[in-house]
């Protein structure tokens, strides 16, 4: 059951409980009122049990993910010589990064108002990519 399904179920159970509490308040007979209150208490207990089950499952999943992350970090901490980059390749990558330039386009999007500003790349600045659409 997904998280959203579980929360929808909890909301429905609480709505049923509230409806039965309202019916109990509106009823005139004591036996009818007691029956509605018992049904409302049952729905409330079901909603609380569902919420508790969700919390337990989330705690279990979180512990599982933390264990996987710890195992991955442990594997990563043991370096293999084949995976280590060669010093010449690292130097070439740094030189290529330093040669890049950051290009900013200013304006409101029309061709007439665009002007480009070219800034030299800084050592810590890396441009991941260029978006094709302009966000507003």
Secondary structure, 3 states (H helix, E strand, C coil): CCHHHHHHHHHHHHHHHHHHHHHHHHCCCHHHHHHHHHHHHHHHHHHHHHHHHHHHHHHHHHHHHHHHHHHHHHHHHCCCCCCCCCHHHHHHHHHHHHHCEEEEEECCCCCCCCEEEEEECCCCCCCCCCCCCCCC
